[in-house]
Amino acid sequence: MKFLVVADIHGDIEKLYRLISQLDEKPDAVLVAGDLTPFGPASLVPDEIKVLKQASPKVLAVPGNEDPEDARREMEEINIHGKIVKLDDVSVIGFEGADWVETDSGVLMRYDPLHEKLKETKGKKIVLTHVPPFDTELDRLWTGRHVGSSFLRSIIEEYQPEMVISGHIHESGGVDKIGKTLLLNPGALSDGYSAWLEFEKDKEPVIVRMKLTKKGLKKEQMKLPKTKK
């Protein structure tokens, strides 16, 4: 399977169109790791979906923290949060990260049963999320502080899916590993970044990070990290 991977579009339809118009080939699917909008408006989403489908009719996405409720409603046809989508021998599992719940004692975080989805899914698994796991190269702010999800990290350590794709932290695009699980943040599309992922059976994944420039689409194949103990 060949995937176009984008995150943090933040309503920049012009960059999205430039990216897709410069691809050398069509992917089997497009994976979107959240933040289609910059806190709205929801009217951006249908136009983004239309452009994304120019790359592939199969678009799978999860919302991000900057996608308000009305934007999420517009995402309904592509939103796979809490779902499992089978693509040949690869299952893509959507996990937004968490729901924020208002209570009398304050705001709490409620997690969806990601572990149940991983437990019931056979074969190769890609988790598509917005927030990265904690204490990796993908959740580090420019200050050096790690701000990812400890819950997601614990799930990865327990179930070791083949791959986890996230966004959210613009300055931490790249790859890392937790045990055998390969982690990818393609970088923010609003900053010109995206990734091409080839995820073939019985082969090591190939990841090409892409950057929009004035001269075209700059590509760099990424060196995959070693398995961490």
RAKA-V256240 format. One record per residue. N is the residue number from 1. RES is the residue in one letter. SS is DSSP state (helix for helix, strand for strand, loop for the rest). PSI is psi in whole degrees, -180 to 180 (NA if undefined). NEAR is the number of other ideal C-beta (glycine too) atoms within 10 Angstrom. Layout:
BEGIN
<<N,RES,SS,PSI,NEAR> <N,RES,SS,PSI,NEAR>>
END
This chain:
BEGIN
<<1,M,loop,142,17> <2,K,strand,128,15> <3,F,strand,141,27> <4,L,strand,126,25> <5,V,strand,123,28> <6,V,strand,158,32> <7,A,loop,157,34> <8,D,loop,57,27> <9,I,loop,-38,30> <10,H,loop,37,20> <11,G,loop,5,22> <12,D,loop,79,19> <13,I,helix,-30,14> <14,E,helix,-46,10> <15,K,helix,-38,20> <16,L,helix,-45,24> <17,Y,helix,-43,16> <18,R,helix,-43,15> <19,L,helix,-53,24> <20,I,helix,-34,20> <21,S,helix,-17,11> <22,Q,loop,5,11> <23,L,loop,142,16> <24,D,loop,-26,7> <25,E,loop,165,8> <26,K,loop,135,13> <27,P,loop,163,19> <28,D,loop,-30,15> <29,A,strand,159,21> <30,V,strand,131,24> <31,L,strand,126,26> <32,V,strand,115,32> <33,A,strand,50,29> <34,G,loop,169,26> <35,D,loop,62,26> <36,L,loop,-28,32> <37,T,loop,163,24> <38,P,loop,70,15> <39,F,loop,39,12> <40,G,loop,-177,16> <41,P,loop,158,13> <42,A,loop,-23,17> <43,S,helix,-16,12> <44,L,helix,-32,20> <45,V,helix,-48,26> <46,P,helix,-38,11> <47,D,helix,-38,14> <48,E,helix,-43,26> <49,I,helix,-41,18> <50,K,helix,-44,11> <51,V,helix,-42,18> <52,L,helix,-37,25> <53,K,helix,-10,15> <54,Q,helix,-25,14> <55,A,helix,-46,20> <56,S,loop,141,19> <57,P,loop,-15,10> <58,K,loop,102,17> <59,V,strand,122,21> <60,L,strand,130,21> <61,A,strand,160,29> <62,V,strand,151,33> <63,P,loop,162,23> <64,G,loop,-180,26> <65,N,loop,-17,15> <66,E,loop,11,19> <67,D,loop,102,27> <68,P,loop,175,14> <69,E,helix,-41,9> <70,D,helix,-32,14> <71,A,helix,-37,23> <72,R,helix,-36,19> <73,R,helix,-38,11> <74,E,helix,-22,21> <75,M,loop,0,25> <76,E,loop,-41,8> <77,E,loop,-20,11> <78,I,loop,-9,20> <79,N,strand,117,20> <80,I,loop,18,20> <81,H,strand,127,20> <82,G,loop,10,14> <83,K,loop,163,13> <84,I,strand,125,14> <85,V,strand,122,15> <86,K,strand,126,11> <87,L,strand,101,16> <88,D,loop,-119,13> <89,D,loop,13,13> <90,V,strand,131,20> <91,S,strand,125,21> <92,V,strand,123,24> <93,I,strand,123,23> <94,G,strand,131,26> <95,F,strand,102,26> <96,E,loop,-37,25> <97,G,loop,-56,25> <98,A,loop,157,18> <99,D,strand,138,11> <100,W,strand,126,10> <101,V,strand,124,10> <102,E,strand,129,8> <103,T,strand,171,7> <104,D,loop,-28,4> <105,S,loop,4,6> <106,G,strand,-164,7> <107,V,strand,128,8> <108,L,strand,162,11> <109,M,strand,128,11> <110,R,strand,127,8> <111,Y,loop,141,15> <112,D,loop,156,15> <113,P,loop,67,10> <114,L,helix,-37,22> <115,H,helix,-33,14> <116,E,helix,-38,9> <117,K,helix,-42,21> <118,L,helix,-36,20> <119,K,helix,-37,10> <120,E,helix,-6,10> <121,T,loop,128,17> <122,K,loop,159,8> <123,G,loop,-163,11> <124,K,strand,138,18> <125,K,strand,133,20> <126,I,strand,123,26> <127,V,strand,123,27> <128,L,strand,116,27> <129,T,strand,172,27> <130,H,loop,-53,28> <131,V,loop,132,25> <132,P,loop,164,30> <133,P,strand,156,26> <134,F,loop,148,18> <135,D,loop,55,15> <136,T,loop,-179,25> <137,E,loop,-7,17> <138,L,loop,-4,25> <139,D,loop,23,24> <140,R,strand,121,19> <141,L,loop,169,12> <142,W,loop,-21,9> <143,T,loop,-13,7> <144,G,loop,-9,6> <145,R,loop,138,8> <146,H,strand,132,17> <147,V,loop,18,15> <148,G,loop,-173,23> <149,S,strand,118,23> <150,S,helix,-35,11> <151,F,helix,-48,17> <152,L,helix,-40,24> <153,R,helix,-43,19> <154,S,helix,-37,14> <155,I,helix,-42,22> <156,I,helix,-44,24> <157,E,helix,-35,12> <158,E,helix,-43,11> <159,Y,helix,-18,17> <160,Q,loop,58,14> <161,P,loop,157,21> <162,E,loop,-35,16> <163,M,strand,147,22> <164,V,strand,126,29> <165,I,strand,129,27> <166,S,strand,178,30> <167,G,loop,-128,31> <168,H,loop,-53,25> <169,I,loop,98,24> <170,H,helix,-38,18> <171,E,helix,2,13> <172,S,helix,38,22> <173,G,loop,141,23> <174,G,strand,-159,19> <175,V,strand,158,21> <176,D,strand,-179,22> <177,K,strand,147,18> <178,I,strand,107,21> <179,G,loop,-122,13> <180,K,loop,-5,11> <181,T,strand,123,22> <182,L,strand,133,23> <183,L,strand,140,23> <184,L,strand,128,28> <185,N,strand,112,30> <186,P,loop,-11,27> <187,G,loop,165,25> <188,A,loop,129,23> <189,L,helix,-32,26> <190,S,helix,-20,18> <191,D,helix,3,16> <192,G,loop,3,17> <193,Y,strand,151,23> <194,S,strand,-177,27> <195,A,strand,153,25> <196,W,strand,125,21> <197,L,strand,126,23> <198,E,strand,118,15> <199,F,loop,81,22> <200,E,loop,153,14> <201,K,loop,134,10> <202,D,loop,21,5> <203,K,loop,153,8> <204,E,loop,136,10> <205,P,loop,150,17> <206,V,strand,126,14> <207,I,strand,124,23> <208,V,strand,116,14> <209,R,strand,137,21> <210,M,strand,144,23> <211,K,strand,125,16> <212,L,strand,127,19> <213,T,strand,172,9> <214,K,loop,-25,4> <215,K,loop,-1,6> <216,G,strand,-155,10> <217,L,strand,110,17> <218,K,strand,132,11> <219,K,strand,142,12> <220,E,strand,118,11> <221,Q,strand,132,10> <222,M,loop,139,16> <223,K,loop,125,8> <224,L,loop,138,15> <225,P,loop,159,14> <226,K,loop,157,7> <227,T,loop,134,12> <228,K,loop,138,11> <229,K,loop,NA,4>>
END
